[in-house]
Amino acid sequence: MKTHINQHTNLSVLALAVFIGLLALSSCKKLVDNDPSRTQLLDEEVYKDSATVKSAVAGLYSTLSYTSPYKYSLSTLPGFSADELRFIGSSQDAFINNALRSDNADVARLWSAPYQTIYGCNSIIEGLQSGTNMTDQFKNQAMGEARFIRALGYFYLVNLFGDVPLVITTDVMVNTSKGRDPVATIYNQILNDLKFAQANLREDYSVSGGERTRANKWAATALLARTQLYLGNWTEAESEATSLIENTALFGLPGDLSDVFEANSREAILQFHNDLNGITGYATEVLPNPVEGTARYIYSPQLETAFESGDLRKATWSAPIDYNGTSYRYPAKYKDLESGSNSEYYTIFRLAEQYLIRAEARVRRDNISGAQADLLAIRERADLGPTPANDQPSLLLAVEQERRIELNAEWGHRWFDLKRTNRATAVLGPIKTTWNSNALLYPIPSGQRLLNRSLTQNQGYN
């Protein structure tokens, strides 16, 4: 049984599989079909009306929330590559030592999982072009969600691997021989998808019954603000973040840090539902095993000592544990392992990041007081005072520090921040004897290069 979909997969089959409940992660049938006549019949069936399209879109979210990269790996593996997390044991030494090989299974999943959802998105986007018995408003909503999820997948692919194939079709003949496209091309597609989603998705959470578990205009805006920041488009990043911060009818910073990751927290912009047992995948992977009592994922010594004295985030969002006579701290932003509980949802985007995006954009635009105010909004609820930084160089480091603490063990932020600001070598070189700049990009998985001879390899890998 294959647990991922490679570049030979025809996602018309996946879309129907989603509809009938045979998701790629749980089906024991290989979802590969290159028969054009059968594919056409499947397209007609899947996209004949709004009910089947709803099922296909819902399947995208199921695929996201049930695959390990989106459940926890994107929050942990890049943390090993940076100076954020360590692992009790040796199974993640390749990430920690920045010594990955192209046949690493985790790297393969980091590649295949986004492409799995991207193919599903492409199938829906194509199918909606000829769909019947659907209003234009419904089509634009479904297409907006598909294009948002596609943008999310490409955001992680481009930041992990650099140049990657831009696949926006389900044409097997095209996809199986597609070479890598430049980073700038990928980002251009991300921006186009997000702007479409922003313009066509709802402004509330009515599509998901009031829960913050489906993409809306504000989820698209959150990723758009982050993307503009990564691209150095400071004015646009500030503008997008401000639109979220000023939407006080929907969003706000809870005063109590314990409330931040609750289901449908006011800080949440987009979250994942828990699994069928009411347990977040991240929590079950990262928190101490109930039987062994051992946390596998622990703070690095550098992160543990990076908290300022009195910072409530250390006490609230991490916890101590002893292992073989040594005391460690592990990330504990999610705490509830009780089966059937839905008190916490795994949070993808939240408002605190938008304050930090705006703070950095403001620093870059020489709005010193505005940046200080945004940092204070984050620091106050951690029981910290104003930052002492008061000029551009010191404030950029202050923003980096706040992002490091506030967003620790979330969605690869620390690793991506060190890379995009060209600080990785300066920070990691002195603490990692194995560090080399080739490690800034992960290797293109060897299995994918065997399937597609047009894929080149990143420098430093074979």
C-alpha positions as CSV (number, residue, x, y, z in Angstrom):
1,M,0.0,0.0,0.0
2,K,1.3,3.4,-0.9
3,T,0.9,6.1,1.8
4,H,1.7,9.1,-0.5
5,I,0.9,10.1,-4.1
6,N,3.9,10.6,-6.4
7,Q,4.2,12.7,-9.5
8,H,2.6,9.9,-11.6
9,T,-0.7,10.2,-9.8
10,N,-3.8,11.3,-11.6
11,L,-5.7,13.4,-9.1
12,S,-9.0,12.9,-10.8
13,V,-8.9,9.5,-9.1
14,L,-7.9,11.1,-5.8
15,A,-10.9,13.5,-6.0
16,L,-13.3,10.6,-6.4
17,A,-11.5,8.7,-3.7
18,V,-12.0,11.7,-1.4
19,F,-15.7,11.7,-2.2
20,I,-16.3,8.0,-1.5
21,G,-14.0,8.1,1.6
22,L,-11.0,6.3,0.2
23,L,-8.4,9.0,1.1
24,A,-4.9,8.4,0.0
25,L,-3.7,7.9,3.5
26,S,-6.2,5.2,4.4
27,S,-6.9,3.4,1.1
28,C,-5.1,0.2,0.3
29,K,-5.6,0.7,-3.4
30,K,-2.9,2.4,-5.4
31,L,-4.5,5.6,-6.7
32,V,-2.9,5.6,-10.1
33,D,-4.9,5.6,-13.4
34,N,-3.7,6.9,-16.7
35,D,-6.7,5.7,-18.8
36,P,-8.1,8.9,-20.4
37,S,-11.6,7.6,-21.0
38,R,-11.9,6.5,-17.4
39,T,-10.5,9.7,-16.1
40,Q,-13.1,11.7,-18.1
41,L,-15.9,9.6,-16.5
42,L,-14.5,10.3,-13.1
43,D,-14.2,14.0,-13.7
44,E,-17.8,14.1,-14.8
45,E,-18.9,12.2,-11.7
46,V,-16.9,14.2,-9.2
47,Y,-17.8,17.6,-10.4
48,K,-21.4,17.1,-11.5
49,D,-22.8,19.1,-8.6
50,S,-22.0,21.1,-5.5
51,A,-22.4,18.1,-3.1
52,T,-19.6,16.2,-4.7
53,V,-17.4,19.2,-4.9
54,K,-18.0,19.9,-1.2
55,S,-16.8,16.4,-0.5
56,A,-13.7,16.8,-2.6
57,V,-12.8,20.1,-0.9
58,A,-13.4,18.6,2.5
59,G,-11.0,15.8,1.5
60,L,-8.2,18.3,1.0
61,Y,-8.5,19.3,4.6
62,S,-8.6,15.7,5.7
63,T,-5.4,15.0,3.7
64,L,-3.7,18.0,5.3
65,S,-4.7,17.2,8.9
66,Y,-3.9,13.4,8.6
67,T,-0.5,13.5,6.9
68,S,2.5,13.7,9.3
69,P,4.2,16.8,7.7
70,Y,1.1,18.9,8.4
71,K,0.3,17.2,11.7
72,Y,3.6,17.7,13.3
73,S,6.7,17.3,11.1
74,L,6.7,20.9,9.7
75,S,6.8,22.0,13.3
76,T,9.5,19.7,14.4
77,L,12.0,18.7,11.6
78,P,12.9,22.3,10.7
79,G,13.4,22.9,14.4
80,F,16.1,20.3,14.4
81,S,17.8,21.9,11.4
82,A,17.8,25.2,13.3
83,D,18.8,25.8,17.0
84,E,15.4,25.1,18.3
85,L,14.8,21.4,19.1
86,R,16.7,18.3,19.9
87,F,15.6,14.7,20.0
88,I,16.1,12.2,22.8
89,G,17.7,9.3,20.9
90,S,19.5,9.3,17.6
91,S,16.8,9.0,15.0
92,Q,16.9,12.7,14.0
93,D,20.6,13.2,14.0
94,A,20.6,13.9,10.3
95,F,18.4,16.9,10.7
96,I,20.2,18.1,13.9
97,N,23.6,17.8,12.3
98,N,22.4,19.2,9.0
99,A,23.7,16.1,7.3
100,L,20.6,15.0,5.4
101,R,20.8,12.4,2.6
102,S,18.6,12.4,-0.5
103,D,17.1,9.0,0.5
104,N,15.9,10.3,4.0
105,A,12.4,9.1,4.5
106,D,11.3,12.2,6.3
107,V,12.6,14.4,3.6
108,A,10.6,12.3,1.1
109,R,7.4,12.9,3.1
110,L,8.1,16.7,3.3
111,W,8.1,16.6,-0.5
112,S,5.3,14.2,-1.2
113,A,2.7,15.5,1.3
114,P,2.5,19.1,-0.2
115,Y,2.4,17.7,-3.7
116,Q,-0.3,15.3,-2.7
117,T,-2.6,18.2,-1.7
118,I,-1.4,20.3,-4.7
119,Y,-2.6,17.6,-7.1
120,G,-5.9,17.4,-5.3
121,C,-6.2,21.2,-5.6
122,N,-5.4,21.1,-9.3
123,S,-8.0,18.5,-9.9
124,I,-10.7,20.5,-8.2
125,I,-9.6,23.8,-9.9
126,E,-9.8,22.1,-13.3
127,G,-13.1,20.3,-12.6
128,L,-14.8,23.5,-11.5
129,Q,-14.2,25.0,-14.9
130,S,-16.7,22.7,-16.5
131,G,-18.8,21.9,-13.4
132,T,-22.6,22.1,-13.7
133,N,-25.5,22.7,-11.3
134,M,-23.3,25.2,-9.3
135,T,-23.6,28.9,-8.8
136,D,-20.6,31.1,-9.6
137,Q,-20.4,32.1,-6.0
138,F,-20.1,28.4,-4.9
139,K,-17.5,27.8,-7.6
140,N,-15.4,30.8,-6.5
141,Q,-15.6,29.7,-2.9
142,A,-14.5,26.1,-3.7
143,M,-11.8,27.4,-6.1
144,G,-10.6,29.9,-3.5
145,E,-10.1,27.2,-0.9
146,A,-8.3,24.9,-3.4
147,R,-6.0,27.8,-4.4
148,F,-5.3,28.7,-0.8
149,I,-4.3,25.1,0.0
150,R,-2.2,25.0,-3.1
151,A,-0.4,28.2,-2.1
152,L,0.2,26.7,1.4
153,G,1.8,23.6,-0.1
154,Y,4.0,25.6,-2.4
155,F,5.0,27.9,0.4
156,Y,6.5,25.0,2.3
157,L,8.0,23.4,-0.7
158,V,9.9,26.5,-1.9
159,N,11.2,27.3,1.6
160,L,12.4,23.7,2.2
161,F,13.8,22.8,-1.2
162,G,14.2,26.0,-3.2
163,D,13.5,25.6,-6.9
164,V,10.7,23.0,-7.3
165,P,8.4,21.9,-10.1
166,L,5.4,24.3,-10.5
167,V,2.6,21.8,-11.2
168,I,-0.8,23.5,-11.9
169,T,-2.3,20.7,-14.0
170,T,-3.3,17.1,-13.6
171,D,-1.9,16.2,-17.0
172,V,0.3,13.1,-16.4
173,M,2.4,13.6,-19.4
174,V,3.3,17.1,-18.3
175,N,3.8,16.3,-14.6
176,T,6.0,13.3,-14.9
177,S,8.7,15.1,-16.8
178,K,8.5,18.6,-15.2
179,G,11.8,20.2,-14.2
180,R,12.3,22.6,-11.3
181,D,11.1,26.1,-11.6
182,P,12.8,29.1,-10.1
183,V,11.9,30.3,-6.6
184,A,10.6,33.6,-8.0
185,T,8.2,31.7,-10.3
186,I,6.8,29.7,-7.4
187,Y,6.3,32.8,-5.3
188,N,4.5,34.5,-8.2
189,Q,2.0,31.6,-8.3
190,I,1.6,31.7,-4.5
191,L,0.8,35.4,-4.7
192,N,-1.7,34.8,-7.5
193,D,-3.4,32.0,-5.7
194,L,-3.6,33.9,-2.4
195,K,-5.0,37.1,-4.0
196,F,-7.7,35.1,-5.7
197,A,-8.6,33.3,-2.5
198,Q,-8.6,36.6,-0.6
199,A,-11.0,38.1,-3.1
200,N,-13.4,35.2,-3.3
201,L,-13.5,33.5,0.1
202,R,-16.0,34.4,2.8
203,E,-15.1,37.0,5.4
204,D,-16.5,34.9,8.3
205,Y,-16.4,31.3,9.4
206,S,-19.9,30.3,8.3
207,V,-18.5,27.8,5.7
208,S,-17.2,25.7,8.7
209,G,-20.2,26.3,11.0
210,G,-18.5,29.0,13.0
211,E,-15.3,27.0,13.7
212,R,-12.0,28.3,12.5
213,T,-11.2,25.1,10.6
214,R,-11.7,26.1,7.0
215,A,-9.9,28.8,5.0
216,N,-11.6,32.2,4.6
217,K,-10.5,35.6,3.4
218,W,-8.5,36.1,6.6
219,A,-6.5,32.8,6.3
220,A,-5.5,33.9,2.8
221,T,-4.6,37.3,4.2
222,A,-2.4,35.7,6.9
223,L,-0.4,33.6,4.5
224,L,-0.2,36.6,2.1
225,A,1.2,38.8,4.8
226,R,3.8,36.2,5.6
227,T,4.7,35.7,1.9
228,Q,5.1,39.4,1.3
229,L,7.4,39.6,4.3
230,Y,9.5,36.8,3.0
231,L,9.7,38.6,-0.4
232,G,10.8,41.8,1.3
233,N,7.7,43.7,0.2
234,W,7.5,45.6,3.4
235,T,4.6,47.9,2.6
236,E,2.4,45.1,1.4
237,A,3.3,42.9,4.4
238,E,2.4,45.7,6.8
239,S,-0.9,46.4,5.0
240,E,-2.0,42.7,5.0
241,A,-1.1,42.2,8.7
242,T,-2.8,45.4,9.7
243,S,-6.1,44.3,8.1
244,L,-6.1,41.3,10.4
245,I,-5.0,43.2,13.5
246,E,-7.7,45.8,13.0
247,N,-10.4,43.2,12.5
248,T,-11.2,43.2,16.2
249,A,-14.7,41.8,15.6
250,L,-13.1,38.4,14.8
251,F,-9.6,38.5,16.3
252,G,-7.7,39.5,19.4
253,L,-4.8,38.5,21.6
254,P,-6.1,36.6,24.6
255,G,-4.6,37.9,27.8
256,D,-4.1,34.4,29.2
257,L,-1.4,32.4,27.3
258,S,-3.3,29.2,28.2
259,D,-6.1,30.3,25.9
260,V,-4.1,30.8,22.8
261,F,-4.4,27.3,21.4
262,E,-7.9,26.5,22.5
263,A,-10.4,25.4,19.8
264,N,-11.7,28.6,18.1
265,S,-9.5,30.9,20.2
266,R,-9.9,34.5,19.2
267,E,-6.3,34.5,18.3
268,A,-6.7,31.6,15.8
269,I,-7.0,32.5,12.1
270,L,-7.0,28.9,10.9
271,Q,-6.8,25.6,12.8
272,F,-7.0,21.9,12.2
273,H,-9.7,19.7,13.7
274,N,-8.5,17.0,16.0
275,D,-8.4,13.4,14.8
276,L,-11.3,11.1,15.4
277,N,-10.2,10.5,19.0
278,G,-10.1,14.2,19.8
279,I,-6.3,14.3,20.1
280,T,-4.0,16.6,18.1
281,G,-1.4,14.8,16.1
282,Y,1.2,17.3,17.2
283,A,0.4,16.7,20.9
284,T,0.6,12.9,20.6
285,E,3.9,13.1,18.8
286,V,5.6,15.8,20.9
287,L,4.2,15.4,24.5
288,P,5.7,12.8,26.8
289,N,4.5,9.3,26.0
290,P,1.9,8.4,28.7
291,V,3.4,4.9,29.1
292,E,7.1,5.8,29.0
293,G,6.8,9.3,30.4
294,T,9.6,10.5,28.1
295,A,9.4,13.5,25.8
296,R,11.2,12.8,22.6
297,Y,11.2,16.4,21.4
298,I,13.0,18.8,23.7
299,Y,14.3,22.4,23.6
300,S,17.8,22.9,22.5
301,P,20.1,24.4,25.1
302,Q,20.2,27.6,23.0
303,L,16.4,27.9,23.0
304,E,16.0,27.0,26.7
305,T,18.3,29.8,27.7
306,A,16.9,32.3,25.2
307,F,13.9,33.2,27.3
308,E,14.1,36.4,29.3
309,S,13.7,36.2,33.1
310,G,10.1,36.2,34.0
311,D,8.8,35.4,30.5
312,L,5.5,33.6,31.1
313,R,5.8,31.8,27.8
314,K,8.5,29.5,29.2
315,A,6.3,28.4,32.1
316,T,3.1,28.2,30.1
317,W,4.3,26.8,26.8
318,S,7.0,24.4,27.9
319,A,7.5,21.9,30.8
320,P,10.4,20.2,32.5
321,I,11.2,16.5,32.3
322,D,14.1,14.3,33.6
323,Y,15.7,11.8,31.4
324,N,18.6,9.6,32.6
325,G,19.4,12.1,35.4
326,T,19.3,15.2,33.2
327,S,16.6,17.8,33.2
328,Y,15.2,19.1,29.9
329,R,12.3,21.2,28.8
330,Y,9.9,20.2,26.0
331,P,7.4,22.2,24.0
332,A,4.0,22.0,25.7
333,K,1.8,24.5,23.8
334,Y,-0.7,21.7,23.4
335,K,-1.5,19.8,26.5
336,D,-4.6,17.7,26.2
337,L,-4.1,14.0,25.4
338,E,-7.5,12.9,26.6
339,S,-9.3,10.8,24.0
340,G,-12.5,12.5,22.8
341,S,-11.4,15.9,23.9
342,N,-11.6,18.8,21.5
343,S,-10.5,21.6,23.9
344,E,-7.5,22.4,21.6
345,Y,-7.1,22.6,17.9
346,Y,-3.8,22.5,16.1
347,T,-3.3,26.2,15.0
348,I,-1.8,27.0,11.6
349,F,-2.1,30.8,11.6
350,R,-2.6,33.1,14.6
351,L,-2.7,36.8,15.3
352,A,0.5,37.0,17.2
353,E,2.5,36.2,14.0
354,Q,0.7,39.1,12.3
355,Y,1.9,41.6,15.0
356,L,5.4,40.3,14.5
357,I,5.1,40.5,10.7
358,R,4.0,44.1,11.0
359,A,6.7,44.9,13.5
360,E,9.4,43.7,11.2
361,A,7.9,45.5,8.2
362,R,7.7,48.7,10.2
363,V,11.3,48.4,11.2
364,R,12.3,48.0,7.6
365,R,10.3,51.1,6.8
366,D,11.9,53.1,9.7
367,N,8.7,53.2,11.7
368,I,10.5,52.7,15.0
369,S,7.7,53.6,17.4
370,G,5.2,51.5,15.5
371,A,7.5,48.5,15.6
372,Q,8.0,49.0,19.3
373,A,4.3,49.1,19.9
374,D,3.7,45.8,18.0
375,L,6.4,44.1,20.0
376,L,5.0,45.4,23.3
377,A,1.6,43.9,22.4
378,I,3.2,40.5,22.3
379,R,5.5,41.0,25.3
380,E,2.9,42.4,27.6
381,R,0.9,39.2,27.9
382,A,4.2,37.4,28.6
383,D,4.6,39.8,31.6
384,L,7.5,41.6,29.9
385,G,8.0,45.3,29.5
386,P,8.9,47.3,26.3
387,T,11.8,46.3,24.3
388,P,15.0,48.3,24.9
389,A,15.8,48.3,21.2
390,N,15.4,51.7,19.7
391,D,17.0,51.7,16.2
392,Q,16.8,49.7,13.1
393,P,19.7,47.2,13.7
394,S,18.7,46.5,17.4
395,L,15.0,46.3,16.5
396,L,15.6,43.7,13.8
397,L,17.3,41.5,16.3
398,A,14.5,42.2,18.8
399,V,11.9,41.1,16.3
400,E,14.0,37.9,15.6
401,Q,14.1,37.2,19.3
402,E,10.4,37.7,19.8
403,R,9.7,35.4,16.8
404,R,12.0,32.8,18.2
405,I,10.2,32.7,21.5
406,E,6.6,33.4,20.5
407,L,6.6,31.0,17.5
408,N,8.9,28.3,18.9
409,A,8.1,24.8,17.7
410,E,5.5,26.1,15.3
411,W,5.5,25.4,11.6
412,G,9.3,25.8,11.0
413,H,9.4,29.6,11.7
414,R,12.8,29.6,13.3
415,W,14.5,27.7,10.5
416,F,12.8,29.8,7.8
417,D,13.6,33.1,9.7
418,L,17.3,32.3,9.9
419,K,17.4,31.4,6.2
420,R,15.4,34.4,4.8
421,T,17.4,36.9,6.9
422,N,20.7,35.4,5.9
423,R,21.5,34.8,9.6
424,A,21.7,31.0,9.5
425,T,25.5,30.7,9.1
426,A,26.2,33.4,11.7
427,V,23.9,31.7,14.3
428,L,24.3,28.0,13.6
429,G,28.0,28.0,12.5
430,P,29.4,28.5,16.0
431,I,27.1,25.9,17.7
432,K,27.2,23.1,15.0
433,T,30.5,21.7,14.0
434,T,28.8,20.0,11.1
435,W,27.2,23.2,9.7
436,N,27.7,24.1,6.0
437,S,25.7,26.5,3.9
438,N,24.5,23.7,1.5
439,A,22.2,22.6,4.3
440,L,20.1,25.7,3.8
441,L,18.1,23.6,1.3
442,Y,17.0,20.1,1.9
443,P,17.9,17.5,-0.8
444,I,15.5,16.6,-3.6
445,P,14.4,13.1,-2.7
446,S,16.2,10.4,-4.6
447,G,13.0,8.5,-5.2
448,Q,11.5,11.4,-7.0
449,R,14.6,11.9,-9.2
450,L,14.3,8.3,-10.2
451,L,10.7,8.8,-11.2
452,N,11.4,12.1,-13.0
453,R,14.8,12.4,-14.7
454,S,14.3,16.1,-15.2
455,L,14.7,16.9,-11.5
456,T,18.1,18.3,-10.7
457,Q,19.7,18.0,-7.2
458,N,20.5,20.8,-4.8
459,Q,24.2,21.6,-4.3
460,G,26.0,19.4,-1.8
461,Y,23.8,16.3,-2.3
462,N,23.9,13.4,-4.6
